[in-house]
Amino acid sequence: MMGTGPGLGVGPSKEFTLSVIFCPVGPYYPNFFKPISLLASSEYCRAWPGGSGSWKLGANCATGLFPQKEAAKDGYQQILWLFPLTDVFEHLDMTFELRHYSFKGIDLVTPPLDDKILPVVTRYSIPLWLQAHLKESQKLHGLPPSLKVSERLITMSEIADRSKEGNTTEVFGAGTAAIVSSVDRIKYVILFLKLLLPERKSSKLENSGFRDVLLTAFVAGIT
């Protein structure tokens, strides 16, 4: 949608054009569905409190283009946005999800929605599906029968600690275009995190991670 009213200046338009475009697309990333790498950055800011980060606006995408280009020079495919300094809230096109073992079992953690995070339908759907899975009203084959889903703050220090302890089982992002994308490494300042994730011994759903199960469910839901 864009303003098309006559006149030149800064102000709200009284006339608008809404365009809906359909076209076939391939995988979001050139490496298809292989895990991606993230550059954690607090140097740049895609969204801020009181801003428009929770709305689908072209201006929100523009602020991430230059940092994305800088990250690509270092071999990273996405920016992991931090605010103010160490708190994770999302990477360029997706919200951030962390799956790990705890003393209570398996936890899936995602940052809570606020005015810095875009509430995309993919991110909205995942907790609902997992809740339905736990209530056994819609079982997702390949996921454990018991797990904990929570929305809370995730910090870089937690990610680093869990990576060192080896109890992080999966890291992925959820977005509209990228759907569900796995992450296998993160660079934070001078700290390089090669996430210690368990190897997949089989392509069967029973031996796959959240990302594979959720991606399969999304594809089944739109076909």
Secondary structure by P-SEA (a helix, b strand, c coil): ccccccccccccccbbbbbbbbbbbccccccccccbbbbbcccccccccccccccccaaaaaaaaaaaaaaaaacccccccccccccccccccbbbbbbbbccccbbbbbccccccccccaaaaaaaaaaaaaaaccccccccccbbbbbbccccaaaaaaaaaaccccccccccccccbbbbccccccccccccccccccccccccccaaaaaaaaaaaaac
